[in-house]
Amino acid sequence: MDWNKKGLMSQYKKGLKSKVLDALVLVEDPKNMQELINKIVKINNRIYQREQANRGNIRQIPVKKAPQ
């Protein structure tokens, strides 16, 4: 089966979570499949981190004080 770029990207998007699709509309359209995958992974990771933070399951990264 020969998929053109838009068709392949469209099919790939159909399997995504609705939260990821909602966030994907807020970023610039990817130029190719690899860029689409990279954006989706980044979005998905951010959503996951946010959900974990809301549940209190994420460790706080200590903030270093500036030298005085």
DADA-V388336 format. One record per residue. N is the residue number from 1. RES is the residue in one small letter. PHI is phi in whole degrees, 0 to 359 (none if undefined). Layout:
n={N N}
res={RES RES}
phi={PHI PHI}
This chain:
n={1 2 3 4 5 6 7 8 9 10 11 12 13 14 15 16 17 18 19 20 21 22 23 24 25 26 27 28 29 30 31 32 33 34 35 36 37 38 39 40 41 42 43 44 45 46 47 48 49 50 51 52 53 54 55 56 57 58 59 60 61 62 63 64 65 66 67 68}
res={m d w n k k g l m s q y k k g l k s k v l d a l v l v e d p k n m q e l i n k i v k i n n r i y q r e q a n r g n i r q i p v k k a p q}
phi={none 256 258 278 301 295 296 296 294 296 296 299 295 298 268 273 294 297 297 290 298 300 286 296 290 270 251 298 300 291 274 207 297 296 295 299 300 300 294 295 298 297 298 299 296 294 298 299 299 295 296 294 296 294 272 78 261 246 287 282 276 297 261 279 280 292 297 254}
